[in-house]
Amino acid sequence: MDHGALNRLLAGQDQLATRQQLLAHGVSKATIRHRAGRQWRVLLPSVYQLGMDQPTPRRRWIAALLHAGPRSVLAGSTAARWHGLDSAIDETTVRVVVPPPLRPRRTGFVVIRRSMLFDSGVRTVGPVRVSSPARAVVDHARELHGERQRAALFIEAVQKDLASVDELTEWLSRLRTRDAAALWPALEAAATGSWSVPEHDLLELVSTSTVLPEPMMNPILTDEFGRLLVSPDLWWDDVGFAAMVHSKRWHSNGEQWDETVERDGDLVAAGVIVAGVTPRRISDKPAAVLARLEQSYRTAEARPRPPVRAIARAA
């Protein structure tokens, strides 16, 4: 047995190995049988963790890839969470994609899906292979059933600069028409520049108004002295009027949430009229929210515009 080669293999795979790898490095069948379940965890068929520690999420990913083969890649919700998308479902199932002629199957905590679509943006970090962010978003969106969940996923990916609208469009365009149909609205929401689903809901509501012109989304604002102001969710530049969606879930928590609300005062101090709304009011009382925004716009229109400069963000 080449202990050095075996140790290097195990070090590169977080102390995981397949039966075939162990045999190739001189570990006998008898040793494998004796240690499996006693000194080694059997995470998946013929995939062993050399030690009895509770497997970490990373070890489960590596085990899934070892089980699925060298052409396998983490996909769907697993890849989306790996890329840091908080809107992705956090599940114990590890999702993997493989190319033909490999077969789709489910074994233990692993779901293996087959796809002919080539992904040139696969990320490889040590023993972990992950779908590109754009593919991860599109694949995971196909796993979701709610329109708002899909929109949140697309919006977050674009706002975090993990995937561009063009990259997401390309992946949607590569799907079969019937598979992509339910995902286009989510992409359209991300393309508006919204930073969250509630912001997109507010933009959709505002678009029904006969009073309000089209607003700017999340512009960069500075006061008359060139000082940076908080970026409003919606901005009507002709009258210097802002709408802010106040949501603990979508904007922040704890002290950061308090700071987010308090920063509205920066706009007010600069002479801006600010209308704060909540996601619940947008959902439950849309007519009342719209009427309030329209009244606030008329009020802003009746006074001199404040010396605030707005710059549209790059698409």
C-alpha positions, 0 to 999 in steps of 0.5 A, spaced: 500 500 500 502 506 498 500 510 504 503 517 501 499 517 495 492 514 499 493 520 504 494 525 499 488 523 496 484 523 502 487 530 504 484 532 497 477 529 498 476 531 505 477 524 508 472 521 503 474 516 498 470 511 493 471 503 494 474 503 487 479 509 489 481 505 496 482 498 492 486 502 487 491 505 493 492 498 496 486 497 501 484 490 501 476 488 501 477 485 507 479 492 510 474 496 507 468 491 510 471 491 517 472 498 517 465 500 514 460 502 519 465 501 525 471 506 524 468 509 517 462 512 515 458 509 509 455 516 506 453 513 500 453 506 496 461 505 496 463 512 498 466 512 505 468 517 510 474 515 513 472 517 520 466 517 524 465 524 525 458 527 523 459 529 515 459 536 514 455 539 508 461 540 504 463 532 505 456 531 503 457 535 497 463 531 495 460 524 497 455 526 492 460 528 486 464 521 488 458 517 487 455 521 481 462 520 477 467 525 475 463 528 470 458 530 475 456 538 478 453 540 484 446 543 481 439 547 483 438 549 490 445 546 492 449 550 487 445 556 488 446 556 496 453 554 494 454 561 490 451 565 496 443 566 494 439 566 500 433 566 496 435 559 495 431 553 499 436 550 504 435 543 504 439 537 506 438 534 499 444 534 494 442 536 487 447 534 482 447 534 474 450 529 469 451 529 462 448 523 457 449 517 457 449 517 465 442 516 468 438 520 472 437 517 479 436 518 487 440 515 492 440 517 499 440 524 500 443 525 492 438 527 487 442 526 480 439 529 474 441 528 467 442 534 462 445 535 455 446 542 456 453 544 456 455 549 462 462 553 460 462 556 467 462 550 472 466 552 478 471 548 481 474 549 488 478 543 490 474 536 489 467 541 489 464 542 482 459 547 481 454 549 476 455 557 474 451 562 477 446 563 472 445 555 471 444 554 478 439 560 478 435 557 472 435 550 474 433 552 482 427 556 479 425 550 475 424 546 482 420 552 485 413 552 484 411 559 487 412 565 482 415 570 488 420 565 490 422 565 483 422 572 482 426 573 489 431 568 486 433 572 480 433 579 483 438 576 488 442 573 483 442 580 479 443 584 485 449 581 488 452 581 481 452 573 481 449 573 474 447 578 469 440 579 466 443 577 459 446 570 462 440 568 465 436 570 458 441 565 455 440 560 460 432 561 459 433 561 452 436 554 452 431 551 455 425 547 452 419 552 451 415 549 456 420 549 461 422 556 460 415 559 460 414 559 467 421 563 469 420 569 464 416 573 469 422 572 474 427 574 469 423 580 467 422 582 475 430 582 475 431 586 469 427 592 472 432 593 477 428 592 483 432 590 489 427 585 492 420 582 490 416 587 494 420 593 490 418 589 484 410 589 487 410 596 488 413 598 481 408 594 478 402 597 482 405 604 480 405 602 473 397 602 474 397 609 476 394 615 471 397 620 476 404 618 477 410 618 471 415 612 471 419 612 477 427 611 477 429 605 481 434 605 486 438 611 483 444 614 486 442 621 490 447 626 492 445 633 496 446 640 494 453 639 497 455 633 493 454 628 499 451 621 498 444 620 500 440 613 501 438 610 495 430 610 495 427 604 492 422 609 487 424 616 485 420 621 481 426 626 479 421 631 476 418 633 483 424 630 488 419 625 491 421 618 494 418 611 496 421 606 500 419 599 502 420 598 509 421 590 510 426 587 515 426 581 511 428 584 505 433 590 507 436 588 514 435 585 521 436 588 528 440 594 529 441 595 521 434 595 520 433 601 525 439 604 521 435 603 515 429 606 517 433 612 520 436 613 514 430 616 511 431 622 515 437 624 510 432 624 505 427 628 509 433 633 511 435 634 504 428 636 502 425 630 499 418 628 501 418 620 502 413 615 503 414 609 506 410 603 505 411 595 507 410 589 503 404 587 507 400 594 505 402 593 498 399 586 498 393 587 503 391 594 501 394 596 494 389 601 492 390 605 499 398 605 498 397 607 491 392 613 493 397 615 498 403 615 493 399 619 488 397 624 494 404 625 496 406 626 489 401 632 488 404 635 495 411 634 492 409 637 485 406 643 489 412 645 492 419 647 489 423 641 487 429 640 492 436 641 490 438 633 489 441 630 484 439 623 481 443 618 477 440 612 474 444 606 476 447 602 470 442 596 468 
